[in-house]
């Protein structure tokens, strides 16, 4: 480029006539070269910054924007960390300061739902809605009455009118917090996939607590326009039980239909008694929910010749371990009471229902995370929160078995 300058100066001072077009071409070439040099300088500077950022730990940089950007692009898929941009692989190590805000994702994908379904049998069987605000639903139920007949030219007779009510879900937070040290070993590489370990542990804890809420939760849902009923509880076993005879048409909103069987009746026979009270339109998809103690006792029952009435089955419902009792699919829920506990407390020992019709669970938003590496030195706290509500929407589609004294 300097040679071009010298040549231009020489021609400008020469007594010979200067070709103006040639000078213009030279000036254009000089301008182009200068632009190329400027672009190369910018690229070199950007590469130097990126290299410095990759080589820095969190203690060496004060740029919080970089930490936020890194956290926003850190997600978990299965057991592998997927990163974006210039996040280093070893930033997912538990032995590197940088991992504090990077190892926990801002949200989980469908794996969370699958894990909760395996933990909670009621969730797996029921209707689940994802909502972003308050959930209300119009509920229709019949009073006594059926369709009528009339002669060809006879007058119409008004039938019993269907009754409508409004049900409003109330929500509660299910939370879990894990606290882990920031240092595990002196090795520079990650010894554990911390994000996956936390996901497994937190989902298990939240799933078990949610199972307890779905069965025993006392959170009250609001009810309007039902005579004598203003609330219903979230938990299936927390409901008021019916009195008197229950048949296939029993449908009292707010009251769980109870079928009583004496303690000397075989459990397998009791299941048949329970089945006989469920309307046929729900039988095809009906599932029995019992405790492991109920399952064991049913499998141990023998006929008059000492042969087992049932044999273990490899069948499963909604991905859950279970089988069949007298042809009725069943699943085991660890939060259901044992036979002795249920009998002593007067609570249901088994639930039979078409849960998709009977019970609706509402998830308010997704799993929320808070990562706190600040408040307690040398520790990182991870807090997870789910907001959930649930309610029986069709009392005709569910029945409860209660064992009474002989």
ABEGO torsion letter per residue (X at the ends): XAAAAAAAAAAAABABBBBAAAAAAAAAAAAAAAAAAAAAAAAAAAAAAAAAAAABBAAABABAAAAAAAAAABBBBEABBBBBEABBAAAABAABAAAAAAABBABBBAAAAAAAAAABAAAAABBBBBBABBBBBBBBBBBBEBBBBBBAABBBBBBBBBBBBBBBBBBBBBBBBBBBBABABABABBABBAAAAAAAAAAAAAAAAAAAAAAABABBBBBBGBBGBABBBABAAABBBBBEBBBAABBBBGBBBBBBBBAABBAAAAAAAAAAABBAAAAAABBBBBBAAAAAAAAABBBAAGBBABBBBABBBGGBBEBBBGGBBBBBBAABBBAAAAAAAGBBABBBBBAAAABBBBBBEBBBBBBBAAABBGBBBBBBBBBBBBBBABAAABBBBBBBBX
